Amino acid sequence: MKSRMLLGAALLASGCVPAALPGQEGVPLGVANRPQKGDGPPQPLQVSASEAPNFSTAYLGLVEVTFENRTPVWKEVVRVAVDFGSPARNKSVTIATADEIDAWERAIKLRAPMYGAAPSTAVERWGLGALVDTLGTRVDAHPRDTPAAETAATSPPPAYPDQHLLTTPFRVPPGLFTKRWILLSTPDDPAGGCIDSMILTYETSDHEMGRVALPFKISPSDWQPQACARLMANPNGNQ
């Protein structure tokens, strides 16, 4: 069992899982975050995402993001940024830090077993232990080369695990994919409504830019029960 878990962790970290579990594919965005028409420039990577509902609570959602490289060359992602679509939604979301992820991981293990639900993401297929192993050492999300005098006057960037979505750089093998994770904290009824998607912007080492509207919410799940229940009941109306 232990060797299987270690193998799972290695496969997840390298992006070499034999088959990717389906996520919701991102919609390429152009000017003013409008959906890009078919004749627009191609995105450097295909990006998809999914909530891991077996790890959800009323206030916390684990989102798995897959970067797929459909080219014959290696791609290196050097910058990732996320936005949740409006000031109200952005204020409703907190991105968990490394210490908070540690505390969440300990608590979620105590909450096991995971209700016998079918896995919908790679982390659910391989288990929480594989996720924790691949999260690995805590590092700064964005390496700093700021002079010491400037660093003393500014707050350091948050520290995230090395497989975290916001930890860069990371590489995507040709013809394969890499999976990253982000743990989001919200009220059960966020002021901005159900947090069901994000705008993800990334840049590669060869100066290609990608921007996608990335849906990730799974229904039903325990995360944001009030706001998301209203959204599902009235998908075309106001929450």
ABEGO torsion letter per residue (X at the ends): XAAAAAAAAAAAAAGABABBBBBBBBBBBBBGGBBBBAABBBBABBBBBBBBAAABBAABBBBBBBBBBABABBBBBABBBBBAGBAAAAAABBBBBAAAAAAAAAAAAAAOBAGGBBBABAAAAAEAAAAAAAAEBBBBABBBABBAAAAAABBBBBBBBAABAABOBBBBBBGBBBBBBBBBBBBABBAAEBBABBBBBBBBAAGBBBBBBBBABBOBBABGAAAAAAAAABAABBX
